[in-house]
């Protein structure tokens, strides 16, 4: 996600890469003194994926590009982020309270950015009547941290604000993902016994979301609903063309190239890609990398099942995060998106909290009142 998503396409991004390198170095210096060697399954599989990605792009490949280094840096950042926030929470239980306030601030910041982008893009480009603002995905990435909040009234308020911002963003993937994430959250919360009558809450939430969509569709003179017409879904954002180009490139490869994602000489440039994380991984790093990526998703599913079986207070928000991470990859990117930082932060906190007794977890979460 770039500044272009808010209408500032000419913003220089060199400082972003410099900041990324600085953050990685600071996190490394922070966690190196730790003697802890605990590692969760997701971090383990992500580390394996990173090693394979490095080997695939910097050893096997004959065409290394700058963005390969950026993607590698992001993956290393994700590993360090999980470790950093896990260690911080292990050492100081109040860390969660501090960073939940940070996430709440960023949540409202991205709400503002979505609104700003919706106005700014239209103002800058006269040919655009209603803007699509990609920062809605940042809101969805922060949502699992928001859902950990045990103050139900404030949590419902944040959900409502996020709901309106996501609809205004006009991003199809985010609009589809938001009610699904809420459905999974409320359902698992009811399943684990941490809330009652959630079936009614689910129906009410879906109804409210539908009403918000109808109101904004009327305001946009049908533009929102037109975004979900079959032709627009298949052709919008070059999705159909990108998918066909990706499949065409894959079809040109022999077995060895298909296994390791090695490009054939006759392949064409893909531009924006297939708008599908799974297909992009298959094209980029081959069957081996694709299977490693699936292993990441299965590790999230496994953790969700374990938390649900334990009836943990963490189960509902973790399941919501899992369904988002798996589902959003069907319509967009996930692993190499900057917004995924908030997902990794959340995984780091949950990795620490899940090792504690249920009452201790509740005490840590309940003490935070937004």
Residue pairs with C-beta under 8 A, 6 or more apart in sequence:
1 134
1 135
1 137
1 138
1 337
1 338
1 339
2 9
2 11
2 13
3 9
3 11
3 13
4 11
5 117
5 133
5 134
5 135
6 113
6 116
6 117
6 120
6 121
6 133
6 135
7 117
7 120
7 121
7 123
7 124
7 125
7 131
8 120
17 70
20 70
20 73
20 74
20 77
21 73
23 77
24 73
24 76
24 77
24 80
27 77
27 80
27 81
27 83
27 84
28 80
30 84
30 87
31 80
31 83
31 84
31 87
34 87
36 87
36 90
38 86
39 47
40 82
40 86
40 303
40 347
40 351
41 299
41 302
41 303
42 82
42 296
42 299
42 300
42 303
42 347
43 79
43 82
43 83
43 351
45 292
45 295
45 296
45 299
46 75
46 78
46 79
46 82
46 296
47 79
48 292
48 295
49 75
49 289
49 292
49 293
49 295
49 296
50 72
50 75
50 76
50 79
52 285
52 288
52 289
52 292
53 71
53 72
53 75
53 285
53 289
54 72
56 260
56 261
56 285
56 286
56 288
56 289
57 64
57 68
57 72
57 285
58 64
58 68
60 260
60 262
61 68
61 262
61 263
62 262
62 263
63 263
70 336
71 336
74 335
74 336
74 338
74 340
75 335
75 336
77 341
77 344
78 335
78 340
78 341
78 344
81 341
81 344
81 345
81 348
82 344
82 347
82 348
82 351
83 348
84 348
85 95
85 99
85 344
85 345
85 348
85 349
85 352
86 348
86 349
86 351
86 352
87 352
88 95
88 348
89 95
89 96
89 348
89 349
89 352
89 353
90 352
93 364
95 349
96 148
96 349
96 353
96 364
96 365
96 368
97 364
97 367
97 368
99 145
99 345
99 349
100 145
100 148
100 149
100 368
100 370
101 368
101 370
103 142
103 145
103 146
103 342
103 345
104 146
104 158
104 370
106 138
106 142
106 342
107 139
107 142
107 146
107 158
107 162
108 161
110 135
110 138
110 139
110 142
110 165
111 139
111 161
111 162
111 165
113 133
113 135
113 138
114 133
114 135
114 136
114 139
114 165
114 166
114 168
114 169
115 165
115 168
117 131
117 133
117 135
117 169
118 130
118 131
118 133
118 168
118 169
118 170
119 131
120 131
121 128
121 131
121 133
122 128
122 129
122 130
122 131
129 223
130 170
130 220
130 223
130 224
131 170
132 169
132 170
132 171
133 168
133 169
133 170
133 171
134 169
134 171
135 169
136 165
136 166
136 169
136 171
136 174
136 175
137 171
137 173
137 174
137 328
137 332
137 337
137 339
138 339
138 342
139 162
139 165
139 166
139 174
140 162
140 166
140 174
140 177
140 178
140 181
140 324
140 328
140 339
141 324
141 339
141 340
141 341
141 342
141 343
142 342
143 159
143 162
143 181
143 320
143 321
143 324
144 317
144 318
144 320
144 321
144 324
144 342
144 343
144 346
145 317
145 342
145 345
145 346
145 349
146 155
146 158
146 159
146 162
147 155
147 185
147 316
147 317
147 320
148 314
148 317
148 346
148 349
148 365
149 155
149 158
149 365
149 368
149 370
150 362
150 365
150 366
150 368
151 368
151 369
151 370
154 369
154 370
158 370
159 182
159 205
160 208
162 178
163 178
163 208
163 209
163 212
164 212
166 174
166 175
166 178
167 175
167 209
167 212
167 213
167 216
167 224
168 216
169 175
170 220
170 223
170 224
170 227
172 227
172 228
172 233
172 236
172 331
173 328
173 331
173 332
175 213
176 331
177 324
177 327
177 328
178 209
179 205
179 206
179 209
180 323
180 324
180 327
181 320
181 323
181 324
182 202
182 205
182 206
182 209
182 320
183 202
183 205
183 206
184 316
184 319
184 320
184 323
185 316
185 317
185 319
185 320
186 195
186 198
186 201
186 202
186 205
186 316
187 198
187 202
188 304
188 308
188 315
188 316
188 319
188 320
189 195
189 198
189 315
189 316
190 196
190 197
190 198
190 199
191 308
191 315
192 308
192 311
192 312
192 313
192 315
192 316
193 311
194 311
194 313
194 315
194 316
195 201
213 224
216 224
217 223
217 224
217 225
226 232
227 233
227 236
233 239
234 240
235 241
237 272
237 275
238 271
238 272
238 275
239 274
239 275
242 270
242 271
242 272
242 273
242 274
242 275
243 274
243 275
243 276
243 279
245 268
245 270
245 271
245 274
246 270
246 273
246 274
246 279
246 280
246 283
247 274
247 279
248 268
249 263
249 264
249 267
249 268
249 270
249 283
250 258
250 282
250 283
252 264
252 266
252 267
253 262
253 263
253 264
254 264
256 262
257 263
257 264
257 286
258 286
258 287
259 286
259 287
259 288
260 285
260 286
260 287
260 288
260 289
261 282
261 283
261 284
261 285
261 286
261 287
261 288
261 289
262 286
270 283
273 280
273 283
274 280
274 283
275 331
275 332
275 333
276 329
276 330
276 331
277 293
277 328
277 329
277 330
277 332
277 333
277 334
277 335
278 290
278 293
278 294
278 329
278 330
280 333
281 289
281 290
281 293
281 335
282 289
282 290
285 292
285 293
293 335
296 335
297 325
297 326
297 329
300 321
300 322
300 325
300 326
301 322
301 326
303 318
303 322
303 354
304 315
304 318
304 319
304 322
307 314
307 315
307 318
307 319
307 354
308 315
308 319
310 358
312 354
312 358
312 361
313 358
313 361
313 362
313 365
314 350
314 353
314 354
314 361
317 346
317 350
318 350
321 343
321 346
321 347
325 334
325 343
328 334
334 340
353 361
353 364
354 361
356 364
